[in-house]
Amino acid sequence: MIEKGLELFHDMTKLLLLRASLHRENADFDQALTDLERASKFMYAEGLENDVTVQIGLTYNDMGTSLFKKQRF
C-alpha cells in the first residue's frame, strides 16, 4: 500500500515517514535515512518538520544501538 501511494504521490511526506519507520523497524537504516532525507525536502510545506526530525533521531539512535550490540564501535 505504501509503495502504491508513493507511485501516485512521489513526495508525500507522511508516506515517506511511514516507510522510513518500517525500514527502521527492520534495521534497514540506510534505506530509512534515504526516505527521511527525501521527506526533509518537503517537511516545511506539510508542517511535519518535528515528525521528520524525530524520526531521523530515532533512526540514528537505533543504528547506534545496533552497532553497539554487534561491538562495531
KEVOGU-312719 format. One line per 4 residues: their letters; for each residue x, y, z of N, C-alpha, C, O. Coordinates in steps of 0.05 Angstrom, whole numbers, plus 5000, padded with zeros to 4 digits. Example, Ala and Ser with C-alpha at 12.3 -4.5 7.8 and 13.67 -1.06 7.14 Angstrom:
<rs>
as	5264,4886,5156,5246,4910,5156,5264,4934,5156,5285,4934,5169 | 5257,4955,5142,5273,4979,5143,5258,5001,5157,5268,5023,5161
</rs>
This chain:
<rs>
miek	5016,4976,5000,5000,5000,5000,5017,5025,5000,5011,5044,4986 | 5038,5025,5016,5055,5049,5017,5069,5053,4990,5070,5076,4980 | 5079,5032,4978,5092,5034,4952,5073,5045,4931,5081,5062,4915 | 5049,5035,4931,5029,5045,4912,5023,5074,4916,5021,5090,4897
glel	5021,5082,4942,5016,5110,4948,5039,5128,4938,5034,5149,4928 | 5064,5118,4942,5087,5134,4933,5089,5134,4902,5101,5153,4891 | 5078,5114,4889,5077,5115,4860,5059,5138,4851,5065,5152,4831 | 5037,5142,4865,5018,5163,4858,5027,5190,4869,5023,5210,4855
fhdm	5038,5190,4892,5046,5215,4906,5075,5213,4913,5081,5206,4936 | 5093,5218,4895,5122,5213,4897,5135,5224,4923,5152,5212,4935 | 5126,5248,4930,5140,5262,4952,5121,5268,4975,5125,5289,4989 | 5102,5251,4981,5084,5255,5003,5099,5248,5029,5106,5225,5034
tkll	5104,5269,5045,5120,5266,5069,5109,5245,5088,5125,5229,5099 | 5083,5244,5092,5072,5224,5111,5077,5196,5102,5084,5178,5119 | 5076,5190,5076,5082,5163,5066,5111,5157,5069,5119,5135,5076 | 5128,5177,5064,5157,5172,5067,5164,5167,5096,5181,5150,5102
llra	5151,5181,5114,5156,5177,5143,5147,5149,5151,5161,5135,5166 | 5124,5140,5141,5114,5113,5147,5133,5092,5137,5140,5073,5151 | 5142,5095,5112,5160,5075,5101,5187,5076,5115,5199,5055,5120 | 5197,5099,5122,5222,5101,5137,5220,5087,5164,5239,5074,5173
slhr	5198,5090,5178,5195,5077,5204,5194,5047,5201,5204,5032,5218 | 5182,5037,5179,5182,5008,5174,5211,4998,5168,5219,4977,5177 | 5225,5014,5152,5253,5006,5147,5270,5006,5172,5286,4988,5177 | 5265,5026,5190,5279,5027,5215,5273,5003,5232,5291,4991,5244
enad	5248,4995,5234,5240,4972,5249,5253,4946,5239,5257,4927,5254 | 5258,4945,5213,5271,4922,5201,5302,4925,5200,5315,4909,5186 | 5312,4945,5214,5341,4950,5216,5353,4956,5189,5377,4951,5185 | 5338,4967,5171,5348,4976,5145,5352,5007,5147,5337,5022,5135
fdqa	5372,5014,5162,5376,5042,5170,5383,5060,5146,5374,5083,5145 | 5399,5050,5128,5407,5066,5105,5382,5073,5088,5380,5096,5079 | 5365,5054,5084,5341,5060,5068,5322,5079,5083,5309,5096,5071 | 5320,5075,5109,5304,5093,5126,5314,5122,5123,5299,5140,5120
ltdl	5341,5125,5125,5352,5152,5123,5349,5164,5095,5346,5188,5093 | 5349,5147,5075,5344,5157,5048,5316,5168,5046,5312,5190,5034 | 5296,5154,5057,5268,5164,5056,5266,5189,5073,5251,5208,5065 | 5279,5190,5096,5277,5214,5113,5291,5238,5100,5282,5260,5104
eras	5312,5233,5086,5325,5256,5072,5306,5267,5051,5303,5291,5048 | 5293,5249,5037,5273,5258,5016,5250,5272,5030,5241,5293,5020 | 5240,5262,5052,5218,5274,5067,5226,5302,5077,5209,5320,5079 | 5251,5305,5084,5260,5331,5095,5258,5354,5075,5257,5377,5083
kfmy	5258,5347,5050,5256,5368,5029,5228,5380,5028,5224,5402,5018 | 5208,5366,5038,5180,5375,5036,5167,5379,5064,5143,5385,5065 | 5182,5375,5085,5170,5375,5112,5159,5402,5120,5139,5403,5134 | 5170,5424,5111,5161,5450,5118,5134,5457,5105,5116,5468,5117
aegl	5132,5449,5080,5107,5454,5065,5083,5439,5077,5061,5448,5076 | 5089,5416,5089,5068,5400,5101,5066,5403,5131,5049,5390,5144 | 5083,5419,5143,5083,5424,5172,5091,5400,5188,5081,5395,5210 | 5109,5383,5177,5118,5359,5190,5147,5359,5199,5159,5337,5202
endv	5158,5383,5202,5187,5384,5209,5193,5370,5235,5214,5357,5237 | 5176,5371,5255,5181,5358,5280,5180,5327,5277,5197,5313,5287 | 5161,5317,5262,5159,5289,5257,5183,5278,5243,5194,5256,5250 | 5193,5292,5223,5216,5283,5207,5241,5283,5225,5256,5264,5224
tvqi	5245,5305,5240,5269,5306,5256,5269,5285,5278,5290,5274,5285 | 5246,5279,5289,5244,5258,5310,5251,5231,5297,5266,5216,5309 | 5241,5226,5274,5247,5200,5261,5276,5198,5253,5288,5176,5255 | 5289,5220,5245,5317,5219,5240,5333,5212,5265,5351,5196,5265
glty	5326,5225,5287,5339,5219,5313,5335,5190,5321,5354,5178,5330 | 5310,5180,5319,5305,5152,5326,5321,5133,5309,5331,5112,5318 | 5323,5140,5283,5338,5122,5265,5367,5121,5272,5379,5099,5273 | 5379,5144,5277,5408,5144,5285,5412,5131,5312,5432,5117,5316
ndmg	5393,5134,5330,5395,5121,5356,5394,5090,5352,5411,5076,5364 | 5375,5081,5337,5372,5052,5333,5396,5041,5318,5405,5018,5323 | 5407,5056,5299,5431,5048,5284,5455,5045,5304,5469,5025,5303 | 5458,5065,5321,5480,5064,5340,5477,5041,5360,5496,5027,5366
tslf	5452,5036,5369,5447,5014,5387,5453,4987,5374,5465,4970,5386 | 5445,4985,5349,5451,4960,5334,5480,4955,5331,5490,4933,5334 | 5495,4976,5324,5524,4974,5320,5538,4967,5347,5557,4952,5347 | 5528,4980,5368,5540,4975,5395,5536,4945,5403,5555,4933,5413
kkqr	5512,4935,5398,5506,4907,5405,5524,4888,5389,5531,4867,5399 | 5532,4896,5365,5549,4879,5348,5579,4885,5354,5597,4874,5342 | 5584,4903,5374,5610,4912,5381,5626,4924,5358,5650,4919,5354 | 5611,4939,5341,5623,4952,5318,5624,4982,5324,5611,4998,5310
f	5641,4990,5343,5643,5018,5350,5672,5027,5350,5677,5050,5356
</rs>
